[in-house]
């Protein structure tokens, strides 16, 4: 996976941090101090489709079939998360109880073309 | 998307950088609230002191290590583990006691639980944590009653009654899973715990507001997963 740099327009992972203090949420979210949201952005030309991470997926197989059978119908693929991890939160709920949970698939660790 | 153009999902890149930031922050807020099943951000009216919270988290961790170290031997049993990939999102909910009426021989504590999760989660385990004061020498009996509101009457009914022998000061735990499950099934958000001592000992608890020995209940819950199979 590639992290975005200034000059590249290819599919990459852009880092984005939401500071809970800046958005006024530090009073109800005890931990962590912010959310590393991150997202995927960039071009996915046809030759990049299926790399990295999704080579064996059902969707890649369908796309390859379309490409093989009809070149005119080929579509560009999309730059999407290929690896994600949970966000662990400790927060107050509406009844002032303290809740600890892991929200799955919230942090994008890697991006790739579908 | 047209060939050579950005994907529809990457339309964000076309926005000005300040607008992009606003969109992303709004998305982040919406995403967190929806995953926590909260319609809006909670307004915290009674924050718990840092000392109280840290003590509770340490006790939870110590108990988890104890339970992991000796499977099947902990009182109240171990938390069942789901098969990998089948488990729903898990929650640990800390509910601190609100003090109720007390006499020279008894103390009442009220716990209000989180009911945003009640309809769609199963209670795996609930444990009551109490810190006993240091009594004089010998053992001291304490009767613990878990009281639930009676749906057919204005009073409460005793759901569970247990007699404990306190031998020394320190933290003690009591499995209250059955009572909490019963509350959840009835849709009653409140559990009352009554502690009664035999006499001459006074309050069995070392507790006051802002105190790091304040009683609490830890509820472990898991989101229910649908096992329905879909054919494509």
Contacts between the chains, C-beta under 8 A, distances in Angstrom:
chain1	res1	chain2	res2	distance
A	16	B	24	5.7
A	18	B	24	7.5
A	18	B	25	5.8
A	18	B	28	4.5
A	18	B	29	8.0
A	23	B	25	6.2
A	23	B	29	6.9
A	25	B	29	7.9
A	25	B	41	6.4
A	27	B	44	5.5
A	27	B	47	7.5
A	28	B	41	6.1
A	28	B	42	5.0
A	28	B	43	7.7
A	28	B	44	5.1
A	30	B	53	7.3
A	35	B	28	5.7
A	35	B	32	6.9
A	37	B	24	6.5
A	37	B	27	7.7
A	37	B	28	5.0
A	39	B	12	7.4
A	39	B	24	7.3
A	40	B	10	7.6
A	41	B	10	5.3
A	41	B	12	6.9
A	41	B	13	5.4
A	42	B	10	7.1
A	43	B	4	7.6
A	43	B	6	7.0
A	44	B	7	6.8
A	45	B	4	7.5
A	46	B	3	7.9
A	74	B	3	7.9
A	75	B	1	7.2
A	75	B	3	7.6
A	76	B	1	5.4
A	76	B	2	7.9
A	76	B	3	5.7
A	76	B	4	7.0
A	76	B	5	7.2
A	76	B	7	7.0
A	77	B	7	7.8
A	78	B	1	7.6
A	78	B	7	3.8
A	78	B	8	7.8
A	78	B	9	5.7
A	78	B	10	7.3
A	79	B	7	6.3
A	79	B	9	7.8
A	79	B	10	6.2
A	80	B	9	7.1
A	87	B	32	7.8
A	89	B	32	7.7
A	89	B	36	7.4
A	91	B	36	7.4
A	91	B	42	7.7
A	92	B	42	5.6
A	92	B	44	4.6
A	92	B	47	7.1
A	93	B	38	7.5
A	93	B	42	5.7
A	93	B	93	7.6
A	93	B	114	4.8
A	93	B	116	6.3
A	94	B	38	7.3
A	94	B	42	4.5
A	94	B	43	7.8
A	94	B	114	7.7
A	94	B	116	6.7
A	95	B	95	7.9
A	95	B	112	5.4
A	95	B	113	7.1
A	95	B	114	5.4
A	95	B	115	7.3
A	95	B	189	7.4
A	96	B	44	6.3
A	96	B	45	6.5
A	96	B	46	4.9
A	96	B	47	7.7
A	96	B	48	7.8
A	96	B	112	8.0
A	97	B	93	5.3
A	97	B	94	6.2
A	97	B	95	4.8
A	97	B	96	7.8
A	97	B	112	7.4
A	97	B	113	6.8
A	97	B	114	4.8
A	98	B	48	6.6
A	98	B	53	6.7
A	98	B	56	7.9
A	98	B	93	7.2
A	98	B	94	4.1
A	99	B	36	7.8
A	99	B	91	5.7
A	99	B	92	7.2
A	99	B	93	5.1
A	99	B	94	7.6
A	99	B	114	6.6
A	100	B	91	7.0
A	100	B	92	4.3
A	100	B	93	7.8
A	100	B	94	7.6
A	101	B	36	7.4
A	101	B	89	6.2
A	101	B	90	6.6
A	101	B	91	4.6
A	101	B	92	7.3
A	102	B	89	7.1
A	102	B	90	7.2
A	103	B	32	7.3
A	103	B	35	4.5
A	103	B	36	7.2
A	103	B	89	6.9
A	104	B	89	6.6
A	106	B	31	7.2
A	106	B	32	7.8
A	106	B	35	7.1
